[in-house]
Amino acid sequence: MGSSTGKVAFITGVARGQGRAHALRLAAEGISIIGIDVCEDTTAADYPVATEADLAETVRLVEQAGGTILATKADVRDFSQQKAAFDAGFQEFGRIDIVIANAGIIRLADEIDPVAEFDDIIATNLSGAWKTVRVALPAMIEAGNGGSIVLVSSAAGIKGGGSPLAGMQAYTAAKRGLVGLMQVLANDLAEHWIRVNTIHPTGVATPMVLNEAMRRAVERRRDGVATMRNALPIGLLDVDDVANTVAWLVSDEARSITGVALPIDAGFTVR
């Protein structure tokens, strides 16, 4: 994918997990990274969230591998914060070719304030992704070079499980909502050669999954988490499984692919 050299990607939730993996994988292709992460607790999340130290570690790893990154602490729920971070990166690198709306949260514990928890997850996982696209899109269209937008959904965005909890209901609603957003954008932006797709991973071995809250949710067996089963004999995907697929999807090798909800799910959605 050598044609990617010199391109620039805007990635949210870049401090750890899938976001960090995307940054490292694309940097290996010669792509410069504009990255953001909130690095603060939120209302809904019931597990340790990324920190500013995690964000600094992403920067260190990208630069250690010979890549270039400008990483900023910013909240995807806040349009002005996203725009300021993106504008700084665009001024630094002079172009934008790829957007990966990766930031997301989940709640697995019992409800404390279900309305606030539902709103927080929708604001982060769905509205935040829309804002990510909106801040980058004008520059992408004006440049006239085409581009690729990936909205990071979930296997839950294709196949929802049952749950009485507002957190799980909001998570599934947001991840399914990303598919509708993707389809509208794919149709609208095709004339500009801007491709828009969603990806739908099953469980991935990241701090969002490998924590005490997830363990308790599985043991409790009160929601869709406990019923997740992959067809392939894989418990959790490695982050590189997802990052490698995304690197292909945003490359010229996938230049004819748009409007697709792509499972990366070890067969979860066919069970």
C-alpha positions as CSV (number, residue, x, y, z in Angstrom):
1,M,0.0,0.0,0.0
2,G,2.8,2.3,-0.8
3,S,0.4,4.8,-2.4
4,S,-0.5,5.8,1.2
5,T,2.8,7.5,1.8
6,G,2.4,11.2,2.5
7,K,-1.3,11.0,3.4
8,V,-2.8,12.2,6.7
9,A,-5.4,10.4,9.0
10,F,-7.6,11.9,11.7
11,I,-8.2,9.2,14.4
12,T,-10.3,9.6,17.5
13,G,-9.8,7.6,20.7
14,V,-6.2,7.3,19.9
15,A,-4.7,6.9,23.4
16,R,-4.9,3.2,23.6
17,G,-6.7,0.1,22.3
18,Q,-8.0,0.1,18.7
19,G,-7.2,3.8,18.2
20,R,-3.6,3.3,19.1
21,A,-3.4,0.2,16.8
22,H,-4.8,2.2,13.9
23,A,-2.3,5.0,14.5
24,L,0.6,2.6,14.6
25,R,-0.5,0.6,11.5
26,L,-1.2,3.6,9.4
27,A,2.0,5.3,10.5
28,A,3.8,2.2,9.2
29,E,2.4,3.0,5.8
30,G,3.9,6.5,5.9
31,I,0.6,8.2,6.9
32,S,0.8,11.1,9.4
33,I,-1.6,11.0,12.3
34,I,-3.8,13.7,13.8
35,G,-5.1,12.0,17.0
36,I,-7.4,12.9,19.8
37,D,-8.6,11.3,23.0
38,V,-10.7,12.7,25.9
39,C,-8.4,11.2,28.6
40,E,-11.1,11.8,31.3
41,D,-13.8,9.9,33.1
42,T,-17.3,10.0,31.6
43,T,-20.7,9.6,33.1
44,A,-21.4,6.2,31.6
45,A,-18.0,4.3,31.5
46,D,-17.6,1.9,34.4
47,Y,-14.0,0.9,33.7
48,P,-10.7,2.7,33.8
49,V,-10.6,5.1,30.8
50,A,-7.5,6.2,28.9
51,T,-5.2,8.8,30.5
52,E,-2.9,11.5,29.3
53,A,-0.1,9.1,30.0
54,D,-1.7,6.6,27.6
55,L,-1.9,9.4,24.9
56,A,1.7,10.3,25.4
57,E,2.6,6.6,25.1
58,T,0.8,6.4,21.7
59,V,2.9,9.4,20.6
60,R,6.1,7.7,21.8
61,L,5.3,4.5,20.0
62,V,4.4,6.1,16.7
63,E,7.5,8.3,16.8
64,Q,9.7,5.4,17.9
65,A,8.5,3.5,14.8
66,G,9.5,6.5,12.6
67,G,6.0,7.9,12.2
68,T,4.6,11.4,12.7
69,I,1.7,12.3,15.0
70,L,0.1,15.3,16.5
71,A,-2.0,14.1,19.5
72,T,-4.3,16.4,21.5
73,K,-6.5,15.9,24.5
74,A,-10.0,16.6,23.2
75,D,-13.6,15.3,23.7
76,V,-15.5,14.0,20.7
77,R,-18.7,15.2,22.3
78,D,-17.5,18.8,22.0
79,F,-17.5,20.0,18.4
80,S,-15.3,23.0,19.2
81,Q,-12.6,20.9,20.9
82,Q,-12.6,18.5,17.9
83,K,-12.4,21.3,15.4
84,A,-9.5,23.0,17.3
85,A,-7.6,19.7,17.4
86,F,-8.2,18.9,13.8
87,D,-7.4,22.4,12.6
88,A,-4.1,22.3,14.4
89,G,-3.3,19.0,12.7
90,F,-4.4,20.2,9.3
91,Q,-2.2,23.3,9.7
92,E,0.7,21.1,10.7
93,F,0.4,18.5,7.9
94,G,-1.5,20.4,5.2
95,R,-4.0,17.8,4.1
96,I,-6.5,15.2,5.2
97,D,-7.2,11.9,3.5
98,I,-8.5,9.4,6.1
99,V,-10.9,9.8,9.0
100,I,-11.3,7.0,11.5
101,A,-14.1,7.7,14.0
102,N,-13.0,5.2,16.6
103,A,-13.8,6.8,20.0
104,G,-16.4,4.9,22.0
105,I,-17.5,3.9,25.4
106,I,-19.8,1.3,27.0
107,R,-21.4,0.7,30.4
108,L,-21.6,-2.8,31.8
109,A,-22.5,-2.2,35.4
110,D,-25.9,-1.8,36.9
111,E,-27.6,1.6,36.3
112,I,-27.1,4.5,38.6
113,D,-28.6,7.3,36.4
114,P,-29.9,5.5,33.3
115,V,-31.0,8.6,31.4
116,A,-27.5,10.3,31.9
117,E,-25.8,7.0,31.0
118,F,-27.9,6.5,27.8
119,D,-27.3,10.1,26.7
120,D,-23.5,9.9,27.4
121,I,-23.1,6.8,25.3
122,I,-25.1,8.2,22.4
123,A,-23.2,11.5,22.6
124,T,-19.9,9.8,22.4
125,N,-20.5,6.8,20.1
126,L,-22.9,8.3,17.6
127,S,-23.0,12.1,17.8
128,G,-19.3,12.2,18.5
129,A,-18.6,10.3,15.3
130,W,-20.8,12.6,13.3
131,K,-18.9,15.6,14.7
132,T,-15.6,13.9,13.8
133,V,-16.6,13.6,10.2
134,R,-18.1,17.1,10.1
135,V,-14.9,18.8,11.3
136,A,-12.7,17.1,8.7
137,L,-15.0,16.9,5.7
138,P,-14.8,20.5,4.4
139,A,-11.1,20.2,4.0
140,M,-11.3,16.8,2.4
141,I,-13.8,17.9,-0.1
142,E,-12.0,21.2,-0.9
143,A,-8.7,19.3,-1.6
144,G,-10.4,17.3,-4.3
145,N,-8.2,14.2,-3.6
146,G,-11.0,11.9,-2.5
147,G,-10.6,10.1,0.8
148,S,-11.8,7.3,3.1
149,I,-13.9,7.6,6.2
150,V,-14.3,4.6,8.6
151,L,-16.9,4.7,11.3
152,V,-16.0,2.1,14.0
153,S,-19.2,0.3,14.9
154,S,-19.4,-3.1,16.5
155,A,-20.9,-6.6,15.9
156,A,-23.7,-5.2,18.1
157,G,-24.4,-2.8,15.3
158,I,-25.4,-5.7,13.1
159,K,-26.8,-8.1,15.7
160,G,-28.2,-6.8,19.0
161,G,-28.5,-8.9,22.1
162,G,-31.0,-8.5,24.9
163,S,-30.4,-6.3,27.9
164,P,-32.5,-4.4,30.5
165,L,-29.7,-1.9,31.0
166,A,-29.6,1.5,29.5
167,G,-25.9,1.3,28.8
168,M,-26.2,-1.7,26.6
169,Q,-29.3,-0.4,24.9
170,A,-27.5,2.8,24.1
171,Y,-24.4,1.1,22.9
172,T,-26.3,-1.1,20.4
173,A,-28.5,1.8,19.3
174,A,-25.4,4.0,18.7
175,K,-23.5,1.3,16.8
176,R,-26.5,0.6,14.6
177,G,-27.0,4.3,14.1
178,L,-23.5,4.5,12.7
179,V,-24.7,2.3,9.8
180,G,-27.4,4.7,8.8
181,L,-25.0,7.6,9.1
182,M,-22.5,5.7,6.9
183,Q,-25.0,5.0,4.2
184,V,-26.2,8.6,4.0
185,L,-22.6,9.8,3.8
186,A,-21.5,7.2,1.3
187,N,-24.3,8.2,-1.1
188,D,-23.7,11.9,-0.6
189,L,-19.9,11.9,-0.9
190,A,-19.5,9.4,-3.7
191,E,-19.3,12.1,-6.3
192,H,-16.2,13.5,-4.5
193,W,-14.5,10.0,-4.5
194,I,-14.8,10.0,-0.7
195,R,-15.6,6.4,0.5
196,V,-17.5,5.8,3.7
197,N,-17.8,2.4,5.4
198,T,-18.4,1.0,8.9
199,I,-16.5,-1.8,10.5
200,H,-18.1,-4.3,13.0
201,P,-15.6,-6.0,15.3
202,T,-16.6,-8.7,17.7
203,G,-14.9,-8.4,21.2
204,V,-11.4,-7.1,20.9
205,A,-8.6,-7.5,23.5
206,T,-8.5,-3.9,24.7
207,P,-8.8,-2.2,28.1
208,M,-12.5,-1.5,27.2
209,V,-13.0,-5.3,27.4
210,L,-10.2,-6.6,29.6
211,N,-11.4,-5.2,32.9
212,E,-13.3,-6.0,36.1
213,A,-16.6,-4.5,34.9
214,M,-16.7,-6.8,31.8
215,R,-15.8,-9.9,33.9
216,R,-18.7,-9.1,36.3
217,A,-21.1,-8.6,33.3
218,V,-20.3,-12.0,31.9
219,E,-20.7,-13.7,35.2
220,R,-24.0,-11.8,35.8
221,R,-25.5,-13.1,32.5
222,R,-28.1,-10.4,32.5
223,D,-27.4,-8.8,29.1
224,G,-26.1,-9.4,25.6
225,V,-22.5,-9.5,26.6
226,A,-23.0,-12.9,28.2
227,T,-24.5,-14.4,25.0
228,M,-21.7,-13.3,22.6
229,R,-20.2,-16.3,20.8
230,N,-17.9,-16.3,17.8
231,A,-18.2,-19.0,15.1
232,L,-14.4,-19.3,14.8
233,P,-12.7,-20.6,17.9
234,I,-11.5,-17.2,18.9
235,G,-12.3,-15.6,22.2
236,L,-11.2,-12.0,21.5
237,L,-9.7,-10.4,18.4
238,D,-6.2,-8.9,18.7
239,V,-6.2,-5.2,17.9
240,D,-4.0,-5.9,14.9
241,D,-6.7,-8.0,13.4
242,V,-8.9,-4.9,13.2
243,A,-6.1,-2.4,12.4
244,N,-4.8,-4.5,9.4
245,T,-8.4,-4.7,8.0
246,V,-8.8,-0.9,8.4
247,A,-5.4,-0.2,6.8
248,W,-6.6,-2.2,3.7
249,L,-10.0,-0.5,3.7
250,V,-8.6,3.0,3.6
251,S,-6.0,2.1,1.0
252,D,-6.3,2.4,-2.8
253,E,-6.5,-1.4,-2.9
254,A,-10.1,-0.9,-1.6
255,R,-10.9,2.1,-3.8
256,S,-14.1,0.6,-5.1
257,I,-15.6,-0.2,-1.7
258,T,-18.0,2.3,-0.2
259,G,-21.3,2.0,1.7
260,V,-20.3,-1.3,3.2
261,A,-20.9,-2.6,6.8
262,L,-17.9,-4.8,7.1
263,P,-17.9,-7.5,9.9
264,I,-14.5,-8.3,11.5
265,D,-16.2,-10.7,13.9
266,A,-14.9,-14.2,13.7
267,G,-18.4,-15.2,12.5
268,F,-20.2,-13.7,15.4
269,T,-23.0,-12.3,13.3
270,V,-23.8,-15.6,11.5
271,R,-24.4,-17.5,14.8
